[in-house]
Amino acid sequence: MDAHSLDVLEFDRVRRLLAEHAATGLGRELAGGLQPSPNPDRVERRLEELRQFARLVDDRVWPPFGGLSDVRPLIRRAVPPAKLEPDDLAVLCDAVRGVVALRCYLADLPPGLPAVAALAGRLDDFSPIVTRIEEVVDRRGKVRDDATPKLRRVRARIEELRSDLRNTFERLLRQSNVLKLLQYPSATFHGSRMVLPLRSDHRGRINGIIHRSSDSGQTLFIEPTEAVELNNAIIRLTQEESEEVGRVLWELTHLVHLNQAALLATFDAVAVIDLVIAKLKMARRFEMTIPSLSSDRVLRLSGARHPVLMAIAAADAAAGREPRQVVPIDVRLGEDFDILIITGPNTGGKTVALKTVGLLALMTQAGLPVPADDGATLPLFNDVLVDIGDEQSLQQSLSTFSAHLSRILDLLRRGTRDTLVLLDELGAGTDPDDGAALGRAIIDHLLEHGGLTMITTHLGALKAVGYEHPRVDNACVEFDYRTFQPTYKLTIGEPGNSSALIIAARLGMPTEMISVAQRYLNERDRTLARAIAGTVESRRAAEEARRAAEEAQRAFERQAAAARDEQQRLATEQERFRRWVERINTLRPGESVRVKRFDRIGRVVQVQLHRQQVTVAVGALEIQVPLTEIELETS
């Protein structure tokens, strides 16, 4: 996809918005690198994954992602002779434990979810790795005392010796003849050895080994003779402990290394699942729908909204500010026309309409839900090519005109029948007559060689094209002449009216001056106005009929979807009931069941299938309950 278009249409802001809804760094990384694809199989696969996961979470809570983090760098480091540290293994264990939980969530799927099942199948069972790491490393990232029998013995002996050493020093520090020789009345450490702070002027008064002196030279750190063997033994056993810990950490590192490829593949799958769920969470937050790909090069969007503006409005509302209203628009292309020319007042929403359609096309091809009503349908574009400027770039200057024209010429060279082209303010930046002539030539080229196109313009002459060519239509962004404010609504079939004279009259310009201004309108404009007036009403009636038909079609599709969902739900319930009946038929005395009425675990005493009852012992109490009142604890 064209990088300039992605930038101008702010696709990266959508990626950042999506990343906010990811539960893990894995999903956030994938969201940040998401790209629209022109490959139909890839796009359809992404959208189908989204549809199937949406059906799954409708019947369940959100999938669990607790403990899951991006441990792939740790996994890649697990290459002997290197060793993973205990805290590394604790983090890895948490993440793998999260995989186990996610795998359990995706087990026992209802029928009709092959895309979900395929992703679930990419999650390998690493329960043995979790068990082995838990035997060695605790959740704080410390090697357990009972990690191995040898380590348990060594650490127990070290603790005994340290206790003896503490007792030895406590005994010395209780002796007044020793205390008066010390710089301060407590023991300290020199490296791993416990020592006493002997005043230098009492050198030789305590038997032992002097290890060092203080910087001032006033204190000598002495290891009393009776502590030497204890310190030596502790140091020797500590080295033995370190070697045993190193050995068991190397074994765990080797275990991770043996499963490295499978672990990496599994966490790649976790990233995909997290991304899909992030899409659904974003869809629920902003009332988005999952679009469909059209096979007939037709774009139909009802209630389309700009996602970035929606996010800004939501942030304003959350901060207690008055949110800006995001007005939905209805757009269609490729059905009865291929080019839509939008006119209307400045700041009336023309450019936003272009950006909304372009961004929703990119979102669809990235496998994302779109902020629109149900039934959103878009073609698969091989590219989205745009020439959209901001307010500052619309200055009437040769440099701006040249820049825009260069961009448009590049679009015309690259555009095909499968391209979406968005041109903002076509013909601006030069003499209106020249701009209109160039604009018509560009429209002619797009009709012959280009794909679906949306154009905004201030040039009234270009409105006529919508009435002269059957594959071109006009649209306007509405303006409220009572408030002098745009409504931002897009109406197809009507060109935007020039509001300058109306606004001037409402602002108090004398009637005589308005009349003079009207006389100065050239004959071409008056002819165009008469042509437009003769067709607007019929176009408006046809548009209303089309909208009514589309709403009826959407209502039918909603009913059909509800019927399909109910059929799917019944099939799922039937399958669950069938498995329950099979399990009940194998129920035997001694098995554990949960009695729903008491929410207690009991033991089956007797099964009476012919009476649909079971006798259950709950503590010292035996009760008879219907089979429907129990939940099976084992399968």
Order of alpha helices (4+ residues) and beta strands (2+ residues): alpha-alpha-alpha-alpha-alpha-alpha-alpha-alpha-alpha-alpha-beta-beta-beta-beta-alpha-alpha-beta-beta-alpha-beta-beta-alpha-beta-beta-alpha-beta-alpha-beta-alpha-beta-beta-alpha-alpha-alpha-beta-beta-beta-beta-beta
